[in-house]
């Protein structure tokens, strides 16, 4: 395995672990959607929790949660949250 391949593989594994942690926590909050910290400064009924180095913003919904944003904790969450969400 080349050095470049090794680092690429390690980066993909690390990213997969972070995504899995975020998904696992989101699943737990979906089971108890009112556990997250209420964040009214971002909008009505918006809550948040931390996973790894990310802040996950969500809204409780019937039967679970709606994830609104996942923002790295080092970013200015107020600035990022106000930006429109790109749609594909």
C-alpha positions in Angstrom: 0.0 0.0 0.0 1.4 3.4 -0.9 1.7 6.2 1.6 -1.0 8.2 -0.2 -3.4 5.2 -0.2 -2.7 4.6 3.5 -3.5 8.2 4.5 -6.6 8.2 2.3 -7.8 5.0 3.9 -7.2 6.4 7.4 -9.0 9.6 6.6 -12.0 7.7 5.2 -12.1 5.5 8.3 -11.9 8.5 10.6 -14.7 10.2 8.7 -16.9 7.1 8.9 -16.4 6.9 12.7 -17.5 10.5 13.1 -20.6 10.0 10.8 -21.5 6.9 12.7 -21.2 8.7 16.1 -23.5 11.6 14.8 -26.0 9.1 13.4 -26.0 7.0 16.6 -26.6 10.1 18.8 -29.3 11.4 16.4 -31.0 8.0 16.8 -30.9 8.4 20.5 -32.3 11.9 20.4 -35.0 10.7 18.0 -36.2 8.4 20.7 -36.3 11.3 23.2 -36.5 14.4 21.1 -36.9 16.9 24.0 -33.5 15.9 25.6 -31.5 18.3 23.4 -30.7 21.8 24.6 -33.4 24.3 23.5 -31.9 26.9 21.2 -34.6 29.6 20.6 -32.0 32.0 19.2 -32.0 29.9 16.0 -35.8 29.5 15.7 -38.9 28.2 17.3 -38.5 24.7 18.8 -34.9 24.2 17.6 -32.8 22.1 19.8 -29.1 21.0 19.7 -26.7 18.3 20.9 -23.0 17.8 20.5 -21.5 14.8 18.7 -17.7 14.5 18.3 -16.7 18.1 17.4 -20.0 19.0 15.8 -23.2 20.7 16.9 -26.3 19.1 15.5 -29.4 21.3 15.3 -32.7 19.7 15.1 -36.5 20.1 15.5 -38.6 17.5 17.3 -41.1 15.9 14.9 -43.8 13.3 15.3 -42.0 10.0 15.7 -38.5 11.5 15.8 -36.4 14.5 14.9 -35.7 16.6 11.8 -31.9 17.3 11.6 -31.6 20.9 10.3 -27.8 21.5 10.4 -24.6 19.7 11.4 -21.9 22.4 12.0 -18.3 21.9 13.2 -17.9 23.4 16.7 -15.1 25.7 15.6 -17.3 27.5 13.1 -19.4 30.6 13.9 -22.7 28.7 14.3 -24.8 31.9 14.2 -23.3 32.9 10.8 -23.5 29.4 9.3 -27.1 28.9 10.6 -28.3 32.0 8.8 -27.0 30.8 5.4 -29.4 29.0 3.2 -29.2 25.3 3.0 -28.0 24.1 -0.4 -30.6 21.9 -2.1 -29.6 19.2 -4.5 
